[in-house]
């Protein structure tokens, strides 16, 4: 894949941190990474858009990407977040060739782009790789089921607290460079509801909210404010 302003190849690869790749035997992992590109993704732009062909799978070594679903009403809703625990571009392994969502970088990321044809050949021939990927897909399905129920019954404050905890867990940092619009996409609510929830959590000393950034100050308070869905989601993280 060619470099674009949204994606820059990195000549030297740091120590591998992607949880899925680390579970593979060294020989299989090296086969997958043999001609993979190691890239950096800046915050903001989408890695791909809905309807784009899935030419490669992305295995983050760090950072955080949000999977955005776009409604015909113009609403954008985040359906999941992916960090070094997972991958983006599962579709071809399940017979799907195009993105059904837009993967958008929330926290600057770096990781491996593995061509779909190479990944698919390895998936079909390796029971080990199938086991690792299918276990991850099962966890993702659990995440989606939990999020669907959460968005139906829990308050904006509870959902914001849950999302901030999950996002900082996956990004492996206590500060997130996220805009109001990104938070509204995560929570699945209007900006004014997100503003009210941010003010409530700030007043309790759980977070500090500055323009374009949220910092976790008292994680225990945030855990208390989150719905029980966070405990469920946390069990699925490595």
Secondary structure, 3 states (H helix, E strand, C coil): CCCECCEEECCCCCCCCCHHHHCCCHHHHHHHHCCCEEEEECCCCECCCCCCECCEEEEEEEEEEEEEEECCCCCEEEEEEECCCCCECCHHHHCCCECCCEEEEEEEEEEEEEEHHHHHHHHHHCHHHHHHHHHHHHHHHHHHHHHHHHHHHCCHHHHHHHHHHHHHHHHCCCEECCCHHHHHHHHCCCHHHHHHHHHHHHHCCCEEEECCEEEECCHHHHHHHCCCHHHHHHHCCC
